[in-house]
Amino acid sequence: MPNRVASALLVTAATAALALVPVSVAAAEPTAPPGTLVASAPSPAPIPGSADARRITYWTVGPQDRPALSTGGVYLPAGTPPEGGWPVLAWAHGTSGLGDDCAPSVIGPTLPERDYPYLQRWLDEGYAIVATDYVGLGTPGVHPYLDGKTSAHSVVDSVAAARALHPELSNRWAVVGQSQGGGAAVTTARYATQFQAPDLDFRGAVGTGVPANIELALLPLGPGVPPVAISDGLTEYVLYILAGLRSARPDIDLDSYLTPLGREWVDRAETVCAVPFEEEVRGLRLGDLFSRPLAQLPDLYGVLNGYMGVPTSGYDRPVFIGQGLADVDVPAPSALSLAAAMTANGEPLTFRTYPGDHSAAFRDSQPDAIAFVNGLFGRARP
């Protein structure tokens, strides 16, 4: 595609995204560096306890390293910033869906009874929160669900954009995430010092319910496999993965592996938020969605691992992973295998298990996460 056509399309995309919020910062060209702030407006979904809450639009990097827009939220704690500015906690959210109306900066966390108290606790600890929506949620294009590198770019660039809006933010930052966001947070830890601007100082990451090695569960999919309906939540996750992969990697022609029913459901996955979609897919058999085995795709594991694999080496900052032993959304063996590989590779990992399920472990791990993050910043608790 000629550069002028690509630029025109990106400008159109920017215009569409900016229609979502009043523009208070001059729009940037698509050639602007990642992390460039495009717009800000009062947040329609502030975290309780935040002294200031803004919704932002900014440039980042999407699939295939193409310029892309993302939105997000910036939330400041009450009080006077400490010397050097508020330390920044980037929040990577869990699965909310793929439609534009699923963006957390618009609707708030998907599970306010779980997420809002968690985030408010970080505000109370004296951290500013910068919460990306990720590419494609509230901005043009399909959200590349579980695309680790794209999510890492969204996280890193949200911090740069937030500091352009609020100079009182420190350049020191860490990332915390749950579920989908747990994978995003850990992958961010692998790439943050590579992706961030020179004036940012990344300290480390916390991930809970990290969806590691989930790509292995996709390898046997095909006609009649699995032959029965599985957990509605897991069916939902698979459809979101297929929709994100199809958009991010059009070269693999995923539609050619799907039946008409399969294409209909993957299309549907692009537009529906997580809670209603789980109900919609109830009783759906994934084996009915495929016209031929997914394993016929050349280098299937390489494709999936390149798209959604959580790195097991190359970390240059500390990582904390918390896992629930009763988790059925992301079963414990996923995190245990990731932890084993990272430990074998000598990575700077702190790994903790908790007796509860997906949400309980997220909640119960917070005191350990706070102590870990405070240590990254050399902070005593306020």
KAMOCOR-V8206 format. One record per residue. N is the residue number from 1. SS is DSSP state (helix for helix, strand for strand, loop for the rest). NEAR is the number of other C-alpha atoms within 12 Angstrom. D_LAST is the distance of its C-alpha to the last C-alpha in Angstrom with 2 decimals. Layout:
n->N ss->SS near->NEAR d_last->D_LAST
n->N ss->SS near->NEAR d_last->D_LAST
This chain:
n->1 ss->loop near->8 d_last->53.82
n->2 ss->loop near->8 d_last->54.47
n->3 ss->helix near->11 d_last->51.43
n->4 ss->helix near->12 d_last->52.34
n->5 ss->helix near->11 d_last->52.52
n->6 ss->helix near->18 d_last->49.16
n->7 ss->helix near->21 d_last->47.62
n->8 ss->helix near->17 d_last->49.23
n->9 ss->helix near->21 d_last->47.86
n->10 ss->helix near->28 d_last->44.31
n->11 ss->helix near->26 d_last->44.63
n->12 ss->helix near->22 d_last->45.89
n->13 ss->helix near->29 d_last->42.94
n->14 ss->helix near->38 d_last->40.54
n->15 ss->helix near->26 d_last->42.38
n->16 ss->helix near->23 d_last->42.15
n->17 ss->helix near->34 d_last->38.40
n->18 ss->helix near->33 d_last->37.85
n->19 ss->loop near->21 d_last->39.81
n->20 ss->loop near->31 d_last->36.88
n->21 ss->loop near->30 d_last->34.69
n->22 ss->loop near->23 d_last->35.67
n->23 ss->loop near->25 d_last->35.70
n->24 ss->loop near->19 d_last->33.55
n->25 ss->loop near->21 d_last->33.71
n->26 ss->loop near->18 d_last->37.11
n->27 ss->loop near->30 d_last->38.21
n->28 ss->loop near->30 d_last->38.35
n->29 ss->loop near->26 d_last->41.34
n->30 ss->loop near->31 d_last->41.20
n->31 ss->loop near->24 d_last->41.55
n->32 ss->loop near->22 d_last->38.17
n->33 ss->loop near->25 d_last->35.73
n->34 ss->loop near->36 d_last->33.36
n->35 ss->loop near->40 d_last->30.12
n->36 ss->loop near->38 d_last->32.08
n->37 ss->strand near->39 d_last->30.83
n->38 ss->strand near->43 d_last->33.78
n->39 ss->strand near->36 d_last->32.61
n->40 ss->strand near->36 d_last->29.77
n->41 ss->strand near->30 d_last->29.80
n->42 ss->strand near->25 d_last->27.69
n->43 ss->loop near->31 d_last->26.46
n->44 ss->loop near->27 d_last->28.70
n->45 ss->loop near->28 d_last->26.13
n->46 ss->loop near->34 d_last->22.62
n->47 ss->loop near->40 d_last->19.72
n->48 ss->loop near->28 d_last->18.84
n->49 ss->loop near->27 d_last->15.81
n->50 ss->loop near->31 d_last->16.38
n->51 ss->loop near->25 d_last->16.92
n->52 ss->strand near->27 d_last->19.60
n->53 ss->strand near->34 d_last->21.57
n->54 ss->strand near->37 d_last->24.48
n->55 ss->strand near->46 d_last->27.05
n->56 ss->strand near->51 d_last->28.33
n->57 ss->strand near->59 d_last->31.46
n->58 ss->strand near->52 d_last->31.68
n->59 ss->strand near->47 d_last->34.03
n->60 ss->strand near->46 d_last->33.49
n->61 ss->strand near->37 d_last->35.82
n->62 ss->loop near->37 d_last->37.63
n->63 ss->helix near->36 d_last->40.05
n->64 ss->helix near->20 d_last->42.55
n->65 ss->helix near->20 d_last->40.34
n->66 ss->loop near->22 d_last->41.46
n->67 ss->strand near->36 d_last->39.51
n->68 ss->strand near->49 d_last->37.83
n->69 ss->strand near->54 d_last->35.68
n->70 ss->strand near->54 d_last->32.51
n->71 ss->strand near->51 d_last->30.42
n->72 ss->strand near->59 d_last->26.79
n->73 ss->strand near->50 d_last->23.89
n->74 ss->strand near->47 d_last->21.04
n->75 ss->strand near->46 d_last->18.14
n->76 ss->strand near->43 d_last->15.52
n->77 ss->loop near->35 d_last->12.29
n->78 ss->loop near->23 d_last->12.48
n->79 ss->loop near->19 d_last->11.72
n->80 ss->loop near->16 d_last->12.58
n->81 ss->loop near->21 d_last->12.34
n->82 ss->loop near->19 d_last->10.89
n->83 ss->loop near->11 d_last->13.82
n->84 ss->loop near->15 d_last->15.68
n->85 ss->loop near->23 d_last->14.69
n->86 ss->strand near->35 d_last->12.59
n->87 ss->strand near->43 d_last->12.65
n->88 ss->strand near->50 d_last->15.19
n->89 ss->strand near->51 d_last->15.63
n->90 ss->strand near->56 d_last->19.35
n->91 ss->strand near->54 d_last->20.36
n->92 ss->strand near->52 d_last->23.85
n->93 ss->loop near->51 d_last->25.29
n->94 ss->loop near->47 d_last->27.80
n->95 ss->loop near->45 d_last->31.44
n->96 ss->loop near->45 d_last->32.12
n->97 ss->strand near->45 d_last->35.70
n->98 ss->loop near->44 d_last->37.62
n->99 ss->loop near->37 d_last->38.78
n->100 ss->helix near->32 d_last->37.40
n->101 ss->helix near->26 d_last->36.48
n->102 ss->helix near->35 d_last->34.19
n->103 ss->loop near->40 d_last->31.63
n->104 ss->helix near->43 d_last->28.17
n->105 ss->helix near->43 d_last->27.39
n->106 ss->helix near->34 d_last->30.33
n->107 ss->helix near->27 d_last->30.30
n->108 ss->loop near->32 d_last->26.63
n->109 ss->loop near->39 d_last->25.76
n->110 ss->loop near->26 d_last->28.89
n->111 ss->loop near->21 d_last->27.37
n->112 ss->helix near->22 d_last->24.99
n->113 ss->helix near->17 d_last->24.73
n->114 ss->helix near->24 d_last->23.21
n->115 ss->helix near->30 d_last->21.68
n->116 ss->helix near->26 d_last->20.16
n->117 ss->helix near->21 d_last->17.82
n->118 ss->helix near->35 d_last->16.85
n->119 ss->helix near->43 d_last->16.14
n->120 ss->helix near->31 d_last->14.42
n->121 ss->helix near->28 d_last->11.87
n->122 ss->helix near->41 d_last->11.17
n->123 ss->helix near->36 d_last->11.01
n->124 ss->helix near->26 d_last->8.47
n->125 ss->loop near->32 d_last->6.26
n->126 ss->loop near->36 d_last->7.17
n->127 ss->strand near->45 d_last->10.48
n->128 ss->strand near->48 d_last->13.86
n->129 ss->strand near->51 d_last->16.45
n->130 ss->strand near->53 d_last->19.98
n->131 ss->strand near->52 d_last->22.37
n->132 ss->strand near->56 d_last->25.92
n->133 ss->loop near->55 d_last->28.83
n->134 ss->loop near->60 d_last->30.80
n->135 ss->loop near->47 d_last->34.25
n->136 ss->loop near->45 d_last->36.80
n->137 ss->loop near->43 d_last->34.60
n->138 ss->loop near->42 d_last->35.29
n->139 ss->loop near->42 d_last->37.16
n->140 ss->loop near->35 d_last->40.73
n->141 ss->loop near->35 d_last->41.82
n->142 ss->loop near->40 d_last->41.05
n->143 ss->loop near->47 d_last->37.55
n->144 ss->loop near->46 d_last->38.06
n->145 ss->loop near->49 d_last->36.37
n->146 ss->loop near->51 d_last->34.85
n->147 ss->loop near->47 d_last->35.99
n->148 ss->helix near->46 d_last->33.36
n->149 ss->helix near->40 d_last->33.96
n->150 ss->helix near->44 d_last->34.22
n->151 ss->helix near->53 d_last->30.95
n->152 ss->helix near->51 d_last->29.31
n->153 ss->helix near->49 d_last->30.76
n->154 ss->helix near->55 d_last->29.49
n->155 ss->helix near->58 d_last->25.89
n->156 ss->helix near->55 d_last->26.06
n->157 ss->helix near->49 d_last->27.91
n->158 ss->helix near->51 d_last->25.62
n->159 ss->helix near->56 d_last->22.85
n->160 ss->helix near->46 d_last->25.43
n->161 ss->helix near->47 d_last->26.64
n->162 ss->helix near->47 d_last->23.24
n->163 ss->helix near->36 d_last->22.70
n->164 ss->helix near->27 d_last->26.17
n->165 ss->helix near->33 d_last->25.22
n->166 ss->loop near->29 d_last->21.86
n->167 ss->loop near->19 d_last->22.00
n->168 ss->loop near->23 d_last->18.45
n->169 ss->strand near->35 d_last->17.36
n->170 ss->strand near->32 d_last->16.76
n->171 ss->strand near->33 d_last->19.58
n->172 ss->strand near->35 d_last->17.35
n->173 ss->strand near->44 d_last->17.36
n->174 ss->strand near->48 d_last->17.65
n->175 ss->strand near->57 d_last->19.57
n->176 ss->strand near->52 d_last->19.29
n->177 ss->strand near->49 d_last->22.41
n->178 ss->strand near->47 d_last->24.36
n->179 ss->loop near->44 d_last->28.14
n->180 ss->helix near->42 d_last->29.87
n->181 ss->helix near->43 d_last->26.47
n->182 ss->helix near->43 d_last->25.87
n->183 ss->helix near->52 d_last->29.02
n->184 ss->helix near->51 d_last->28.03
n->185 ss->helix near->52 d_last->24.66
n->186 ss->helix near->58 d_last->26.41
n->187 ss->helix near->51 d_last->29.26
n->188 ss->helix near->48 d_last->26.96
n->189 ss->helix near->49 d_last->25.59
n->190 ss->helix near->39 d_last->29.25
n->191 ss->helix near->33 d_last->30.11
n->192 ss->helix near->42 d_last->27.09
n->193 ss->helix near->28 d_last->27.89
n->194 ss->helix near->23 d_last->31.47
n->195 ss->helix near->33 d_last->30.90
n->196 ss->loop near->33 d_last->28.15
n->197 ss->loop near->25 d_last->29.04
n->198 ss->loop near->14 d_last->28.93
n->199 ss->loop near->16 d_last->26.08
n->200 ss->loop near->29 d_last->23.61
n->201 ss->strand near->28 d_last->21.61
n->202 ss->strand near->39 d_last->21.30
n->203 ss->strand near->35 d_last->19.10
n->204 ss->strand near->41 d_last->20.09
n->205 ss->strand near->53 d_last->20.53
n->206 ss->strand near->50 d_last->20.06
n->207 ss->strand near->52 d_last->23.17
n->208 ss->strand near->54 d_last->24.12
n->209 ss->loop near->53 d_last->27.69
n->210 ss->loop near->53 d_last->28.92
n->211 ss->loop near->51 d_last->32.59
n->212 ss->loop near->44 d_last->34.06
n->213 ss->loop near->32 d_last->37.84
n->214 ss->helix near->34 d_last->38.53
n->215 ss->helix near->29 d_last->41.26
n->216 ss->helix near->21 d_last->43.33
n->217 ss->helix near->27 d_last->43.79
n->218 ss->helix near->30 d_last->45.46
n->219 ss->loop near->25 d_last->48.11
n->220 ss->loop near->23 d_last->50.67
n->221 ss->loop near->32 d_last->50.54
n->222 ss->strand near->28 d_last->53.98
n->223 ss->loop near->25 d_last->56.80
n->224 ss->loop near->21 d_last->56.47
n->225 ss->strand near->24 d_last->53.38
n->226 ss->loop near->23 d_last->51.63
n->227 ss->loop near->18 d_last->54.54
n->228 ss->loop near->17 d_last->52.51
n->229 ss->loop near->21 d_last->49.57
n->230 ss->loop near->23 d_last->46.22
n->231 ss->loop near->21 d_last->42.89
n->232 ss->helix near->26 d_last->42.55
n->233 ss->helix near->27 d_last->39.02
n->234 ss->helix near->31 d_last->40.28
n->235 ss->helix near->35 d_last->43.23
n->236 ss->helix near->40 d_last->40.94
n->237 ss->helix near->40 d_last->38.91
n->238 ss->helix near->39 d_last->42.18
n->239 ss->helix near->43 d_last->43.50
n->240 ss->helix near->39 d_last->40.37
n->241 ss->helix near->40 d_last->40.68
n->242 ss->helix near->47 d_last->44.37
n->243 ss->helix near->40 d_last->43.80
n->244 ss->helix near->40 d_last->41.17
n->245 ss->helix near->37 d_last->43.34
n->246 ss->helix near->34 d_last->46.44
n->247 ss->helix near->32 d_last->44.85
n->248 ss->helix near->35 d_last->43.21
n->249 ss->loop near->26 d_last->46.33
n->250 ss->helix near->19 d_last->49.41
n->251 ss->helix near->15 d_last->51.50
n->252 ss->helix near->21 d_last->51.51
n->253 ss->loop near->20 d_last->53.21
n->254 ss->helix near->34 d_last->51.32
n->255 ss->helix near->29 d_last->53.46
n->256 ss->helix near->22 d_last->56.49
n->257 ss->helix near->28 d_last->54.97
n->258 ss->strand near->30 d_last->54.45
n->259 ss->loop near->23 d_last->56.91
n->260 ss->helix near->16 d_last->57.22
n->261 ss->helix near->21 d_last->55.09
n->262 ss->helix near->31 d_last->52.49
n->263 ss->helix near->26 d_last->52.41
n->264 ss->helix near->21 d_last->52.12
n->265 ss->helix near->32 d_last->49.05
n->266 ss->helix near->37 d_last->47.33
n->267 ss->helix near->26 d_last->48.07
n->268 ss->helix near->28 d_last->46.57
n->269 ss->helix near->41 d_last->43.38
n->270 ss->loop near->38 d_last->42.76
n->271 ss->loop near->30 d_last->42.38
n->272 ss->loop near->32 d_last->40.95
n->273 ss->strand near->31 d_last->37.36
n->274 ss->helix near->34 d_last->36.25
n->275 ss->helix near->23 d_last->36.58
n->276 ss->helix near->21 d_last->40.13
n->277 ss->helix near->32 d_last->41.25
n->278 ss->helix near->28 d_last->40.59
n->279 ss->helix near->18 d_last->43.01
n->280 ss->helix near->20 d_last->45.52
n->281 ss->loop near->31 d_last->45.90
n->282 ss->loop near->20 d_last->46.47
n->283 ss->loop near->20 d_last->49.50
n->284 ss->loop near->29 d_last->49.84
n->285 ss->loop near->29 d_last->51.22
n->286 ss->helix near->40 d_last->49.91
n->287 ss->helix near->30 d_last->53.20
n->288 ss->helix near->28 d_last->55.02
n->289 ss->helix near->35 d_last->53.16
n->290 ss->strand near->34 d_last->54.62
n->291 ss->loop near->25 d_last->58.10
n->292 ss->loop near->23 d_last->57.88
n->293 ss->loop near->27 d_last->55.58
n->294 ss->helix near->33 d_last->52.43
n->295 ss->helix near->25 d_last->53.27
n->296 ss->helix near->21 d_last->56.10
n->297 ss->loop near->24 d_last->53.61
n->298 ss->loop near->16 d_last->53.98
n->299 ss->loop near->14 d_last->51.12
n->300 ss->helix near->24 d_last->49.27
n->301 ss->helix near->23 d_last->46.61
n->302 ss->helix near->16 d_last->46.09
n->303 ss->helix near->27 d_last->45.77
n->304 ss->helix near->35 d_last->43.25
n->305 ss->helix near->26 d_last->41.20
n->306 ss->helix near->25 d_last->41.17
n->307 ss->helix near->33 d_last->39.96
n->308 ss->helix near->39 d_last->37.38
n->309 ss->loop near->31 d_last->37.07
n->310 ss->loop near->43 d_last->33.62
n->311 ss->loop near->34 d_last->33.95
n->312 ss->loop near->31 d_last->34.18
n->313 ss->loop near->26 d_last->34.09
n->314 ss->loop near->26 d_last->33.11
n->315 ss->loop near->30 d_last->29.31
n->316 ss->loop near->24 d_last->27.76
n->317 ss->loop near->31 d_last->24.06
n->318 ss->strand near->33 d_last->22.39
n->319 ss->strand near->45 d_last->22.83
n->320 ss->strand near->45 d_last->21.52
n->321 ss->strand near->51 d_last->24.06
n->322 ss->strand near->50 d_last->23.80
n->323 ss->strand near->46 d_last->27.10
n->324 ss->strand near->36 d_last->28.41
n->325 ss->loop near->27 d_last->31.56
n->326 ss->loop near->21 d_last->33.04
n->327 ss->loop near->28 d_last->32.39
n->328 ss->loop near->25 d_last->35.66
n->329 ss->loop near->38 d_last->34.49
n->330 ss->loop near->36 d_last->33.54
n->331 ss->loop near->30 d_last->35.16
n->332 ss->helix near->33 d_last->33.54
n->333 ss->helix near->24 d_last->36.33
n->334 ss->helix near->33 d_last->35.18
n->335 ss->helix near->39 d_last->31.76
n->336 ss->helix near->27 d_last->33.31
n->337 ss->helix near->24 d_last->35.91
n->338 ss->helix near->35 d_last->33.42
n->339 ss->helix near->36 d_last->31.34
n->340 ss->helix near->21 d_last->34.60
n->341 ss->helix near->22 d_last->35.76
n->342 ss->helix near->29 d_last->32.56
n->343 ss->helix near->22 d_last->32.51
n->344 ss->helix near->14 d_last->36.19
n->345 ss->loop near->16 d_last->35.55
n->346 ss->loop near->17 d_last->32.93
n->347 ss->loop near->26 d_last->30.09
n->348 ss->loop near->26 d_last->26.41
n->349 ss->strand near->33 d_last->25.75
n->350 ss->strand near->30 d_last->23.52
n->351 ss->strand near->32 d_last->25.30
n->352 ss->strand near->30 d_last->24.45
n->353 ss->strand near->30 d_last->26.64
n->354 ss->strand near->26 d_last->26.04
n->355 ss->loop near->20 d_last->28.87
n->356 ss->loop near->23 d_last->28.62
n->357 ss->loop near->26 d_last->30.07
n->358 ss->helix near->34 d_last->28.89
n->359 ss->helix near->32 d_last->26.49
n->360 ss->helix near->28 d_last->25.47
n->361 ss->helix near->37 d_last->24.47
n->362 ss->helix near->43 d_last->22.40
n->363 ss->helix near->31 d_last->20.48
n->364 ss->helix near->25 d_last->20.46
n->365 ss->loop near->34 d_last->19.29
n->366 ss->helix near->36 d_last->15.94
n->367 ss->helix near->21 d_last->13.96
n->368 ss->helix near->25 d_last->15.86
n->369 ss->helix near->37 d_last->15.38
n->370 ss->helix near->35 d_last->11.58
n->371 ss->helix near->22 d_last->11.88
n->372 ss->helix near->33 d_last->14.67
n->373 ss->helix near->39 d_last->13.19
n->374 ss->helix near->30 d_last->10.11
n->375 ss->helix near->20 d_last->13.02
n->376 ss->helix near->28 d_last->15.00
n->377 ss->helix near->29 d_last->12.71
n->378 ss->loop near->14 d_last->12.11
n->379 ss->loop near->18 d_last->8.32
n->380 ss->loop near->14 d_last->6.28
n->381 ss->loop near->18 d_last->3.82
n->382 ss->loop near->15 d_last->0.00
